[in-house]
């Protein structure tokens, strides 16, 4: 079970407030341009998700809680895909999803939408156990900031950034926000923020796009600050949940 810290609680309770945070020495336009290449990103009212089938998206369970309650209460939540709204048909939270003041576990969910998306190639589920060391691209929209400032403003612009997976731990892939002087930093280094909860980590192999992780939570830096160089990200590991996903969307 992932042990939470005070920042995790802030992130989970206010994940609509901010988004991709990037290195300070690269023009913002490069992150915006990279974000345009990932049409599989789907926006929720309080988070992000990813198209993995013509009528299914995957997200974090904590990002789907509000939508699930709305659905139970007779409302019709929506998912925004390519600037078009799609009604939600069904929401499936992982049966072992748990969240408390000190921990979070199995933070993954599926959303079925009404309609069939055929003009966007959906992301395939990554199924190998070799994620460590791979470079990923994370995508989301919301507050923009840098590793020096942390999140600053919410402009609703989709951005993408890169990072490199440092570790895997059962249900998690784990990576850090390295500063530009670090030997581990990537050219377009960045991390996600609360506005990106449920958002994807992608890798492309032989012109095939795979989703490798789903944004869940973040541990603060050594100096206690949020969304700055030194924080560590935890993404739900798609390879760990692939069987559960496939069983539910078939």
C-alpha positions as a Python dict, from the first residue, in 0.01 Angstrom:
ca = {
    (1, 'X'): (0, 0, 0),
    (2, 'X'): (128, 346, -87),
    (3, 'X'): (176, 547, 231),
    (4, 'X'): (50, 901, 200),
    (5, 'X'): (200, 1218, 340),
    (6, 'X'): (37, 1558, 405),
    (7, 'X'): (91, 1669, 45),
    (8, 'X'): (-86, 1360, -83),
    (9, 'X'): (-392, 1466, 112),
    (10, 'X'): (-379, 1814, -40),
    (11, 'X'): (-341, 1666, -386),
    (12, 'X'): (-630, 1425, -350),
    (13, 'X'): (-866, 1684, -204),
    (14, 'X'): (-783, 1964, -450),
    (15, 'X'): (-674, 1786, -766),
    (16, 'X'): (-871, 2029, -982),
    (17, 'X'): (-641, 2318, -898),
    (18, 'X'): (-326, 2260, -1101),
    (19, 'X'): (-163, 2064, -1380),
    (20, 'X'): (164, 2002, -1567),
    (21, 'X'): (469, 2164, -1405),
    (22, 'X'): (784, 2184, -1617),
    (23, 'X'): (1153, 2276, -1610),
    (24, 'X'): (1214, 2649, -1594),
    (25, 'X'): (1478, 2678, -1868),
    (26, 'X'): (1270, 2555, -2166),
    (27, 'X'): (1016, 2776, -2350),
    (28, 'X'): (656, 2699, -2261),
    (29, 'X'): (568, 2672, -2633),
    (30, 'X'): (759, 2345, -2656),
    (31, 'X'): (544, 2179, -2391),
    (32, 'X'): (227, 2310, -2555),
    (33, 'X'): (335, 2179, -2897),
    (34, 'X'): (417, 1839, -2750),
    (35, 'X'): (73, 1825, -2589),
    (36, 'X'): (-94, 1860, -2929),
    (37, 'X'): (48, 1523, -3037),
    (38, 'X'): (-152, 1325, -2783),
    (39, 'X'): (-511, 1310, -2902),
    (40, 'X'): (-587, 1018, -2668),
    (41, 'X'): (-609, 1254, -2369),
    (42, 'X'): (-966, 1297, -2240),
    (43, 'X'): (-1075, 1564, -1994),
    (44, 'X'): (-1304, 1508, -1697),
    (45, 'X'): (-1467, 1780, -1488),
    (46, 'X'): (-1209, 1717, -1214),
    (47, 'X'): (-921, 1536, -1380),
    (48, 'X'): (-799, 1355, -1688),
    (49, 'X'): (-839, 1019, -1857),
    (50, 'X'): (-720, 827, -2162),
    (51, 'X'): (-901, 665, -2453),
    (52, 'X'): (-817, 291, -2451),
    (53, 'X'): (-1110, 157, -2654),
    (54, 'X'): (-1367, 310, -2885),
    (55, 'X'): (-1598, 374, -2589),
    (56, 'X'): (-1380, 331, -2280),
    (57, 'X'): (-1136, 557, -2096),
    (58, 'X'): (-909, 479, -1802),
    (59, 'X'): (-849, 720, -1514),
    (60, 'X'): (-764, 729, -1144),
    (61, 'X'): (-1030, 605, -905),
    (62, 'X'): (-1002, 918, -690),
    (63, 'X'): (-1065, 1130, -1002),
    (64, 'X'): (-1382, 932, -1080),
    (65, 'X'): (-1543, 943, -737),
    (66, 'X'): (-1740, 1263, -797),
    (67, 'X'): (-1853, 1146, -1141),
    (68, 'X'): (-1964, 814, -993),
    (69, 'X'): (-2173, 989, -730),
    (70, 'X'): (-2330, 1211, -994),
    (71, 'X'): (-2421, 905, -1200),
    (72, 'X'): (-2576, 734, -898),
    (73, 'X'): (-2782, 1047, -827),
    (74, 'X'): (-2932, 1053, -1175),
    (75, 'X'): (-2704, 1314, -1326),
    (76, 'X'): (-2515, 1268, -1652),
    (77, 'X'): (-2145, 1350, -1619),
    (78, 'X'): (-1946, 1397, -1938),
    (79, 'X'): (-1603, 1330, -2082),
    (80, 'X'): (-1447, 1580, -2323),
    (81, 'X'): (-1265, 1418, -2616),
    (82, 'X'): (-1125, 1629, -2900),
    (83, 'X'): (-1340, 1926, -2789),
    (84, 'X'): (-1661, 1722, -2798),
    (85, 'X'): (-1864, 1614, -2497),
    (86, 'X'): (-1966, 1251, -2446),
    (87, 'X'): (-2211, 1133, -2183),
    (88, 'X'): (-2091, 879, -1929),
    (89, 'X'): (-2262, 541, -1947),
    (90, 'X'): (-2089, 353, -1665),
    (91, 'X'): (-1808, 397, -1412),
    (92, 'X'): (-1612, 107, -1265),
    (93, 'X'): (-1390, 180, -968),
    (94, 'X'): (-1133, -85, -886),
    (95, 'X'): (-1298, -311, -626),
    (96, 'X'): (-996, -282, -395),
    (97, 'X'): (-957, 95, -424),
    (98, 'X'): (-890, 244, -83),
    (99, 'X'): (-812, 596, 24),
    (100, 'X'): (-762, 736, 371),
    (101, 'X'): (-571, 1013, 543),
    (102, 'X'): (-256, 802, 539),
    (103, 'X'): (-268, 580, 230),
    (104, 'X'): (-403, 512, -115),
    (105, 'X'): (-424, 182, -298),
    (106, 'X'): (-550, 56, -636),
    (107, 'X'): (-615, 407, -764),
    (108, 'X'): (-759, 316, -1102),
    (109, 'X'): (-1102, 325, -1266),
    (110, 'X'): (-1276, 277, -1600),
    (111, 'X'): (-1538, 499, -1761),
    (112, 'X'): (-1765, 382, -2041),
    (113, 'X'): (-1897, 657, -2266),
    (114, 'X'): (-2202, 670, -2488),
    (115, 'X'): (-2099, 665, -2851),
    (116, 'X'): (-1805, 523, -3039),
    (117, 'X'): (-1482, 715, -3100),
    (118, 'X'): (-1341, 609, -3437),
    (119, 'X'): (-1141, 915, -3545),
    (120, 'X'): (-880, 887, -3269),
    (121, 'X'): (-648, 586, -3234),
    (122, 'X'): (-684, 460, -2878),
    (123, 'X'): (-382, 389, -2659),
    (124, 'X'): (-287, 25, -2611),
    (125, 'X'): (-230, -117, -2264),
    (126, 'X'): (134, -176, -2179),
    (127, 'X'): (182, -530, -2049),
    (128, 'X'): (556, -581, -1994),
    (129, 'X'): (730, -559, -1657),
    (130, 'X'): (1029, -363, -1788),
    (131, 'X'): (913, -6, -1721),
    (132, 'X'): (1215, 99, -1513),
    (133, 'X'): (1443, 334, -1706),
    (134, 'X'): (1195, 406, -1983),
    (135, 'X'): (1124, 764, -2088),
    (136, 'X'): (758, 857, -2067),
    (137, 'X'): (541, 1147, -2178),
    (138, 'X'): (280, 1279, -1936),
    (139, 'X'): (-12, 1492, -2057),
    (140, 'X'): (-265, 1722, -1891),
    (141, 'X'): (-405, 2072, -1866),
    (142, 'X'): (-452, 2320, -1584),
    (143, 'X'): (-223, 2545, -1384),
    (144, 'X'): (114, 2614, -1541),
    (145, 'X'): (433, 2648, -1339),
    (146, 'X'): (798, 2551, -1329),
    (147, 'X'): (1022, 2353, -1100),
    (148, 'X'): (1133, 2680, -940),
    (149, 'X'): (790, 2825, -874),
    (150, 'X'): (555, 2531, -852),
    (151, 'X'): (206, 2575, -1002),
    (152, 'X'): (100, 2935, -1058),
    (153, 'X'): (-195, 2981, -1294),
    (154, 'X'): (-475, 2778, -1445),
    (155, 'X'): (-501, 2847, -1818),
    (156, 'X'): (-673, 2525, -1938),
    (157, 'X'): (-403, 2464, -2200),
    (158, 'X'): (-302, 2105, -2264),
    (159, 'X'): (69, 2047, -2216),
    (160, 'X'): (295, 1745, -2223),
    (161, 'X'): (629, 1683, -2058),
    (162, 'X'): (875, 1397, -2033),
    (163, 'X'): (1033, 1206, -1749),
    (164, 'X'): (1213, 880, -1684),
    (165, 'X'): (1081, 599, -1465),
    (166, 'X'): (1312, 552, -1166),
    (167, 'X'): (1145, 257, -997),
    (168, 'X'): (851, 19, -1007),
    (169, 'X'): (682, -115, -697),
    (170, 'X'): (394, -355, -749),
    (171, 'X'): (103, -136, -850),
    (172, 'X'): (317, 179, -900),
    (173, 'X'): (560, 333, -1144),
    (174, 'X'): (768, 598, -972),
    (175, 'X'): (967, 895, -1102),
    (176, 'X'): (1110, 1223, -977),
    (177, 'X'): (1113, 1583, -1099),
    (178, 'X'): (1484, 1629, -1170),
    (179, 'X'): (1635, 1974, -1201),
    (180, 'X'): (1814, 2071, -1524),
    (181, 'X'): (2158, 2008, -1370),
    (182, 'X'): (2075, 1646, -1286),
    (183, 'X'): (2218, 1370, -1503),
    (184, 'X'): (1876, 1204, -1497),
    (185, 'X'): (1676, 1500, -1631),
    (186, 'X'): (1505, 1480, -1971),
    (187, 'X'): (1497, 1753, -2234),
    (188, 'X'): (1133, 1842, -2160),
    (189, 'X'): (1131, 1734, -1795),
    (190, 'X'): (809, 1777, -1602),
    (191, 'X'): (564, 1628, -1355),
    (192, 'X'): (189, 1628, -1316),
    (193, 'X'): (-17, 1809, -1056),
    (194, 'X'): (-363, 1766, -904),
    (195, 'X'): (-538, 1880, -1222),
    (196, 'X'): (-379, 1587, -1400),
    (197, 'X'): (-513, 1316, -1169),
    (198, 'X'): (-604, 1018, -1385),
    (199, 'X'): (-395, 1148, -1673),
    (200, 'X'): (-167, 924, -1877),
    (201, 'X'): (199, 838, -1898),
    (202, 'X'): (265, 729, -2258),
    (203, 'X'): (544, 552, -2441),
    (204, 'X'): (563, 501, -2818),
    (205, 'X'): (715, 177, -2952),
    (206, 'X'): (738, 105, -3327),
    (207, 'X'): (481, 377, -3399),
    (208, 'X'): (236, 226, -3150),
    (209, 'X'): (123, 437, -2855),
    (210, 'X'): (97, 265, -2518),
    (211, 'X'): (-35, 391, -2188),
    (212, 'X'): (204, 280, -1916),
    (213, 'X'): (66, 461, -1612),
    (214, 'X'): (-218, 670, -1465),
    (215, 'X'): (-149, 978, -1250),
    (216, 'X'): (-231, 911, -886),
    (217, 'X'): (-34, 1103, -624),
    (218, 'X'): (281, 1294, -543),
    (219, 'X'): (518, 1315, -248),
    (220, 'X'): (656, 1660, -171),
    (221, 'X'): (1022, 1759, -204),
    (222, 'X'): (1285, 1739, 68),
    (223, 'X'): (1216, 2100, 164),
    (224, 'X'): (844, 2033, 195),
    (225, 'X'): (734, 2226, -112),
    (226, 'X'): (483, 2102, -367),
    (227, 'X'): (522, 2078, -746),
    (228, 'X'): (890, 2176, -749),
    (229, 'X'): (1218, 2005, -831),
    (230, 'X'): (1268, 1704, -610),
    (231, 'X'): (910, 1581, -576),
    (232, 'X'): (831, 1217, -650),
    (233, 'X'): (536, 1100, -860),
    (234, 'X'): (338, 777, -824),
    (235, 'X'): (137, 652, -1122),
    (236, 'X'): (-87, 347, -1117),
    (237, 'X'): (96, 80, -1319),
    (238, 'X'): (-102, -32, -1625),
    (239, 'X'): (83, -363, -1660),
    (240, 'X'): (-25, -449, -1305),
    (241, 'X'): (-392, -382, -1387),
    (242, 'X'): (-406, -496, -1750),
    (243, 'X'): (-600, -816, -1680),
    (244, 'X'): (-856, -633, -1464),
    (245, 'X'): (-901, -365, -1731),
    (246, 'X'): (-950, -614, -2012),
    (247, 'X'): (-1195, -826, -1815),
    (248, 'X'): (-1414, -523, -1749),
    (249, 'X'): (-1413, -364, -2095),
    (250, 'X'): (-1474, -686, -2287),
}
